[in-house]
Structures are given as structure tokens and as C-alpha cells.
């Protein structure tokens, strides 16, 4: 299982968006760019759970475009907690199947107090982007 998670993380780093924008830090990325860099390898370019790594995982990768339909409204705080991953409790069923992005983003931004604030902003941009791909959403704000 660890190998599959490592493969997913490596694939997400390799699958960088190909565009003219060159970000210096993660704080420079839009929510859509962050999604393409860190999420699309598993969740797919459109967030439908059909990314190239999804087929190799033992768990079903969820379709992120169906979140609002499942919950009746978009649960932004819950999605932020899931992306962060640091507060999730390991259950009898094993460790979470998604990388602990909060820790990864914190490290990437410098692993200090400022990095904690940047990490929360990065996650907030990802959450806004995921909210924007829900049916009936008006796009990323």
C-alpha cells in the first residue's frame, strides 16, 4: 500500500501542468494549477476519479464533481480537512489512502510558522477549485 501511495505522489509531481506560467512557490499557483499538479494523477483532469494512477490503487478514487450532490451542499471544511490529512485518525481499516498534503505543503513552503499560513491558503485554493467543479457551480473564485 505504501508503494502505491508513493507512486501516486511521484506521479503527481511528474504530472506538472504544461503552460507558460512558471510558479516560484506553491503560493503562486491557482487552485486549478494546484489541482493539476497534486490531484489530477489520481482524480483525473476533470476530478472524476479517472486519473492515470487511479487504476493502480487498491481503493476507488472518488469523483470529486459529485461532492455537493452527496452532501446536499459543498462541505468546504470537511474537504479542507481531508486534503490537509494531518488531523485524520487512523482507523482499524488502515491509514488514509490519500497523501497527507498538509504536511507536504507545509514542508514545501519552508516548515515554519509562515509555511503553516501558506499551507492553509494553498488548501483553501484547492477547496475553492473543487467547489467550482461541482454541477451548477459558477467557476473558481
C-alpha positions as CSV (number, residue, x, y, z in Angstrom):
1,X,0.0,0.0,0.0
2,X,2.9,2.4,0.8
3,X,4.3,1.7,-2.6
4,X,1.0,2.7,-4.3
5,X,0.8,5.9,-2.2
6,X,4.4,6.7,-3.1
7,X,3.7,6.0,-6.7
8,X,0.7,8.4,-6.6
9,X,2.8,11.1,-5.0
10,X,5.6,10.7,-7.5
11,X,3.1,10.7,-10.4
12,X,1.5,13.9,-9.2
13,X,4.9,15.6,-9.0
14,X,5.8,14.4,-12.5
15,X,2.4,15.4,-14.0
16,X,3.1,19.1,-13.7
17,X,0.9,21.4,-15.8
18,X,2.4,22.3,-19.1
19,X,1.8,26.0,-19.5
20,X,3.7,29.3,-19.8
21,X,3.2,30.1,-16.1
22,X,6.3,29.3,-14.1
23,X,5.5,29.3,-10.3
24,X,8.2,30.0,-7.9
25,X,6.5,28.6,-4.9
26,X,3.2,26.8,-4.4
27,X,1.7,30.1,-3.2
28,X,2.0,31.3,-6.8
29,X,-0.3,28.5,-8.2
30,X,-4.0,29.0,-8.7
31,X,-6.4,26.3,-7.4
32,X,-6.7,24.8,-10.9
33,X,-2.9,24.6,-11.2
34,X,-2.6,23.1,-7.8
35,X,-5.2,20.5,-8.6
36,X,-3.4,19.6,-11.9
37,X,-0.1,19.2,-10.1
38,X,-1.2,17.3,-7.0
39,X,-4.6,15.8,-7.5
40,X,-5.2,15.0,-11.2
41,X,-2.9,12.0,-11.3
42,X,-5.5,10.1,-9.2
43,X,-8.7,12.2,-9.5
44,X,-8.3,13.0,-13.2
45,X,-8.1,16.3,-15.1
46,X,-11.8,16.9,-14.5
47,X,-11.9,15.5,-11.0
48,X,-13.9,12.4,-12.0
49,X,-11.7,9.8,-10.3
50,X,-10.2,8.6,-13.6
51,X,-6.6,9.8,-13.3
52,X,-3.8,7.6,-14.7
53,X,-2.8,6.4,-11.2
54,X,-6.3,5.6,-10.1
55,X,-6.3,2.2,-11.9
56,X,-3.3,1.0,-9.9
57,X,-4.7,1.9,-6.5
58,X,-6.5,-0.6,-4.2
59,X,-9.1,2.0,-3.3
60,X,-11.7,3.6,-5.5
61,X,-10.7,7.2,-6.2
62,X,-13.8,9.3,-5.7
63,X,-15.4,11.5,-8.3
64,X,-14.9,15.0,-6.8
65,X,-17.6,16.5,-9.0
66,X,-20.2,14.6,-7.0
67,X,-19.4,16.0,-3.6
68,X,-22.2,18.6,-3.4
69,X,-24.7,16.0,-4.6
70,X,-23.6,13.6,-1.9
71,X,-23.8,16.1,1.0
72,X,-26.6,18.4,-0.3
73,X,-24.2,21.3,-0.3
74,X,-20.4,21.6,-0.6
75,X,-18.8,20.8,2.7
76,X,-15.7,23.1,2.4
77,X,-14.4,22.5,5.9
78,X,-14.6,18.7,5.5
79,X,-12.9,18.8,2.2
80,X,-10.1,21.1,3.6
81,X,-9.6,18.6,6.5
82,X,-9.4,15.7,4.0
83,X,-6.8,17.5,1.8
84,X,-4.8,18.5,4.9
85,X,-4.8,14.9,6.2
86,X,-2.9,15.7,9.4
87,X,-6.0,15.6,11.6
88,X,-7.4,12.3,10.3
89,X,-7.5,9.4,12.7
90,X,-6.0,6.1,11.5
91,X,-8.8,3.5,11.9
92,X,-8.8,-0.2,12.2
93,X,-9.1,-0.2,8.4
94,X,-5.7,1.3,8.0
95,X,-4.1,4.6,7.1
96,X,-5.8,7.1,4.8
97,X,-5.3,6.3,1.2
98,X,-4.5,9.9,0.2
99,X,-1.2,11.6,0.9
100,X,-1.1,14.0,3.8
101,X,-0.9,17.1,1.7
102,X,-1.0,19.5,4.6
103,X,2.4,18.1,5.8
104,X,3.7,18.1,2.2
105,X,2.6,21.6,1.5
106,X,4.0,22.8,4.9
107,X,7.4,21.3,4.1
108,X,7.4,22.7,0.6
109,X,6.7,26.2,1.9
110,X,9.5,26.1,4.5
111,X,8.2,24.1,7.5
112,X,7.8,27.2,9.8
113,X,5.0,29.4,11.1
114,X,4.8,31.3,7.8
115,X,4.6,27.9,6.0
116,X,1.6,26.9,8.1
117,X,-0.3,30.0,6.9
118,X,0.8,29.4,3.3
119,X,-0.2,25.8,3.5
120,X,-3.7,26.7,4.7
121,X,-4.0,29.2,1.8
122,X,-2.9,26.5,-0.7
123,X,-5.5,24.1,0.7
124,X,-8.2,26.9,0.6
125,X,-7.4,27.5,-3.1
126,X,-7.8,23.7,-3.8
127,X,-11.1,23.7,-1.9
128,X,-12.4,26.6,-3.9
129,X,-11.4,24.9,-7.1
130,X,-13.1,21.6,-6.1
131,X,-16.2,23.6,-5.2
132,X,-16.0,25.2,-8.7
133,X,-16.2,21.8,-10.5
134,X,-19.5,20.9,-8.8
135,X,-22.5,20.8,-11.1
136,X,-24.1,24.3,-11.2
137,X,-21.0,26.0,-9.8
138,X,-20.0,29.3,-11.4
139,X,-16.3,28.5,-11.7
140,X,-13.2,29.1,-9.5
141,X,-13.4,32.3,-7.4
